[in-house]
Each structure stands twice: as structure tokens, then as C-alpha cells.
Amino acid sequence: MDSSKLLISLIILQTIFLPFSSIQADPTNSNLFREYIGAEFNNVRFTDVPINSNVEFHFILSFAIDYTTSSSPSPTNGNFNVFWDSDNLDPSQVSSIKSDHPNVKVALSLGGDSVGGGSAYFNPSSIDSWVQNAVLSLTKIIKEYNLDGIDIDYEHFSADTATFAECIGRLLTTLKQNQVISFASIAPYDDDEIQSHYKALWSKYGHLIDYVNFQFYGYDKGTSVSQFLTYFETQSSNYKGGKILPSFSTDGSGGLSPEDGFFTACSKLRSQGELHGIFIWSADDSMANGFRYEKQSQAMLASNN
């Protein structure tokens, strides 16, 4: 084959295969452990939680919310304030736990379910103004606390799916481009309104989202192992190519509990190369049982190394 024909052939091959190069590679097993902390003001500290040196450990401060801190909180259009237990989880304690444990990173979560006894709504005045305010206010908090990442956990919406996707997508784009954060996650659960918003975000900006903290404890209490695995498969399809993390709650709410086979389900996922990590809601609730499930989760993940 002469050089001109060879060049043409190479161009054709590149054209055929180029679209596939942007598709996310299939995730594999990971030793990532994540835990939300600080939302319930139970005086839990980072140092209370057992940390296995053989896992990648993410604390997720809960929550930063774009509401005023008054007795009757109101939306601030992207101007975020700290609503976690900052007395016990302050900037010096973040620096200390990261210094003592090189495998620890700390993130903050946005939104959550409630604020001041009412629902915490995603309520932007406009896309541009919300993004501008969010970038400025969150950059300030992230730098003050020496944080590494961000989690999106809005659960109530006063904006349509396209507005949510654009606001959050532009926020993540800017924070990553400015090297303010090194990772991002989302925390949806199985609800039609929730899923429509997060799937719109994933469809356009999924390449910026490193982990999907799917709230499997949002399913009915008494979920079986087989049901859990079916739910996991469904959400892996909804967030195709994403690192879906199995989860449980230590507050006695829904989903598949450790007592009923959560770790059995994780073993099955691991055998399929789909155990991308584990996350728990939350450290505040786990104090009562001595963090035994944190220890068990991390021991399982450490064996993925």
C-alpha cells in the first residue's frame, strides 16, 4: 500500500473509533470508603471514627447550604454557609486529621434534605448569578477548611432539570478548572423528581463526576440481597460508566442493612468487579454502636488492594 492510501486508511480508522475514546472506561473494584459527618450535631469528631490505613478514606461534611443562617433561613441564590457541626469539625481539625492520616481526604456536601426545620430547596434566581455566587462562596469555604472535594445532595427543587444541570455542571467545571477541588460526587436516590434532575446533570456533565453516592438506604427497610443487587444494576444503567457506591445507613432507616446481608451483596459486586467503594450515612449515628460497621466496611475494602 502506498503512503497516500495508508494515510487515508488511518484517517478512516480514526474517524470510526474516535467516538469511543471519550466513553468512560468500566470501573473496577476500589478500596474507597466514604462517610458523611456533622449533620446531626452529635458532637462527633474526625478522631472518633476508626480509619484503616489501607483504604482511601473520604469524610464528607454535611452540609453547606445556600440559605441564610437566621432563625428562619431563606435562600441566598448560591451564597453558601456552613451548616455542619463546625464546633467539632473546624478547619484546624480538618488539617490535623489529614496530617495524621495521609489516606484521608475531606469534602463538603451541598444541600441536604432540610434546613431550619424546613426543606432545603435548590432555588436559583438565574443560572449565571447562582454559579457566580456559588463559585465565590464555596471557594472561600473550601480554602478555609482545606477541603479536597464536593458532593451534590440537593433533594428538593424550585428549578427545572435543565437549570439544575447547568448550574451544578458549570460549578463543577469552574471548581475543577481552578483546581479548587480534585473530585466530585452526586448523591441521588430512587425518586422520580430526584432522578430526573440528577440524570439530566449526568447526561451533560457526567464526565466531571467521579463518584455516585447512590442512597440505597432510600429503598424500603428489609431490602433483600437479591433486591439490592437488582437496584444496583438499575442505577448502574441510569448512571452508565459511573462509579456507583453501595451504601447503608446506621440510623436504622431503610435499605439493606449489614445484619441482613449488605456485605454479602458487596462480596457479589466484588466478584463482578463492581465494588467501587462503600459509603455510610452517617458517623453521627454510628457513635452509638462504636463504629463497628465502619470497621467492617474498611476491612472488606482493604482486601481489594
N, C-alpha and C positions, 0 to 999 in steps of 0.2 A: 504493500500500500504506500503511495507516495505521500509526501508531507502534507499537501493540501487536503487530501482525503482524510488523513489521520486527524488533522486539526478539526475538520468538520465533524468527524465521528466523536471526538472528545467533547465538542460543544453540545452535540445532541445528547450525549450521555449525561453531561452536567445538567442540562435542561430537564431531563427526565427525573433525575434523582435529587435535584436541589430542594424541591418542596419538603422532602422527607428529612432534610438536615435540621430543620427548625423544630421538628417534633421532639417533645421531651423523651428522654430515654426512660425505659422501665425502671422504677425504683427498686431497690433491693433491701434486704434486712439491714437494720441500723441499731446502734446502741443508744439512741436518743431518748432521754427521759425529760418530760416537761411537767411542771406543776404550777397551777395558779395559787397566788398567795396574797393575803392582805385585804380581801373584800369584806370580811365579816368582823374585823376588829376584835379578834380573839387573842390579841397580844402575842401572836406567833412571830418568831424571828427566823431569819435565814438559818441561823446556827442551831435552831431546834430540829431542823429537817435533816435526816441522815443523807449523806452524799457519798455514793460509791465512786471511787476514783477511776473506775474502769468504764464509766458511761459518760456521754456528753449530756450535761445537765443544764436545763433552762428553767429558771424561775420566771414566772410571768406575773408582774404586779397588776393588781386588779382594783380599781380601774382608773384610767384617765378619761374624763368626760367633758364634752364641750357644753357645760352648764355652769351657771353661777354657783358659788359656794354659800349662798344665803340660806336662810331658814326655809324659803320657798324657791328652790332652784328653778332657773329658767334657761332656755337655750341661748348660746352665745355665738352661734354661726362659726364654729371651728376654733374658737379660743378655748383651749383645753386647760383644765385644772386637775390637780391631784385629788382623787377620792379614795385612795387606799390608806391603810394604816401607816401613815408616814412617821408617826412617833416611834414605831418599832421597826420600820423599814425605810430608813432615811439614806441620804447619799453616802454617808460615812460607812454605813453597814453594807451597802452595795459594794463599795470599794474593798472593804475588809473581806467579805465572803469570796470575791473574785481573786483577791490576793492569796487567800489561804487555800483556795481550790482552783487551780488553773483550768479545770474542766468545766467550770461554771460560767454561764452567761446569764444576763438578766434582761428581760424585755418588759414592755408595758402593754396592757390591753386596752383598747378603746371601746367605750360604750357600756356594755353590760346590759343587764335587764332593767335595773331600776336606779333611781336617784331621788333622795329626799322623800321616800315613801311612794313615789310615782314612777311611771315608766320612763326610761331614758330613750328619747327619740332621736333618730338621725334627722336633723331638721335644718338643712342649709338654706340661706337666703338666696344664694346663687352659687353656681359651680366655682367661678373664679374667686369670689370673695371667701368662700369656705376654704378652698385649697390654700389661698394665701395666708389666711389666719391660722389654719391647721399646721402648715409648714413652720411658721414662725413660732407658735406656742409650743409645739411638740419638740422642735429642735432645741428650744430652751430647756425643757424638762429633761429630754434625753441626755443633753450635755451636762446638766446639773447633777443628774443621778448616775452618770457614766454607764448608760444603758447600751445594749447591743442590737436590740430588735424591737419589732412591733407586732401586735396581734390585733385583728379586727373582730370585735364581738358585738356589734350593734344587733339588737333583737327586735327593735320597733322602728317604724319608718314613717316619716311625713314627706317622703320624696319617692319618685318613681324609680324603677330599677336602673334605667339609663343614667339618671343623675347620680345615684349611689355608685354605680360602676365607675363613672367618670371622676367623681370626687376622690374616691379611695384609690383608684388607679393612678391619678395624677399625683396624689400624696405619696404613694409608694415609689413612683418614678422619681420624684424630686428628692426624697429622703435617701434613696439608694444612689442616685447620681451625685448627690452632695456628700456621700459616704458618712451620713449621719447614722444609718443602720446597716447591718450586714445580713439580716434575714427578716422575713415577714411571714405571718401566718394568718389564716382566717378560721373562724370558729362557728360554722353554721350548725343547724340541727334540722330534723325532719319535720318541717312545717312549710306549707305552700308559699307563704309570703317570704319567709326567710330564704328558702331555696331559690325563689325567683330572683331575689336581689343578689345573692352570692353567686349564682350560676351566671348571671349577667356580668358580674365582675370577673369571674373566672374565664368566661368566653373571650373577653377583650384583654385582660391583664394577668391571666394565669401564669405567664412566664415570669412575673415578679413575685409570685407567692411560693415560698419554699416548703411550707407545711400546711396541711389541712387538719386542724384540731376539731374533727367532727365530734359533736356532742352525742355520742352513742347512749349516754345515760338519759337522753331526752326520750328514748323509747320506753315502752311500758316496763314497770317493775316486774321482775320474774321472766325477763327475756331468756330464752334458752341459747345454748351454744350454737345450734344449727340456725336459729333465727338471727343471731348476731352475725354469723358468717354470711348469711344472705344479705343483711343490711350493709355489711362491709362491701360486698360485691357491688351492690346497688350504688353506693356512694363513690366507689372507685370508678364506676361508669359515669356518674354525674360530674366528677372532677377528674376526668381522664388524664393520665400522666402525672397526677399529683401524688405526693406522699401523704396518704391518709393514715392518721394515727388512731389506733384503737384507744378507747377511753372508758373510765368508770368514775363514779362519784363516791366519796366517802361520807356523804351526808345522809345516806340511806334512801335516796330517791330512786329513780328508775334505772332501766338498762340491765345489762348482765353484770352481776356482782362477782367479786373474787370467790365468794363462797359457793356460787352457782356455776362456776366454770370459766370465768374470764381468762385465766391463764391457760386453760385447755384450748380455748379459742385462739389465743396468741401463739401457742405451740403449732396449731394447724396453719396459721398465717405464716409463721416462720418456715415451715416445711415447704411452703409455696413461694418463699422469697418475698413475702408481702408484709413482714413485720418491720415497718418503717420507724418504729418507736412506740412509746406509750405516754399518754398524759393523764393526769388526775385532777379532778376538781374535788376538794382543794386542801391545801396544807392547813388552813384554818380549822377544817372539820377533822382532819387526821390527828390532831393533837390528842384527842380523847382516846384513841386506840394505840398511841405510841408509835405512829407512823409505820405500822407493820407492813402495810401493803406497798408503801414506798420502798421499803427494803426488799420485798419480794419482787416487785417490778424491776428494780435496778439489778438485782441478782440475775434475773432472767435475761435482761438486755446485755449485761456484761458478758454473758456466754455467747453473744453474737460476734464478739471480737475474734 
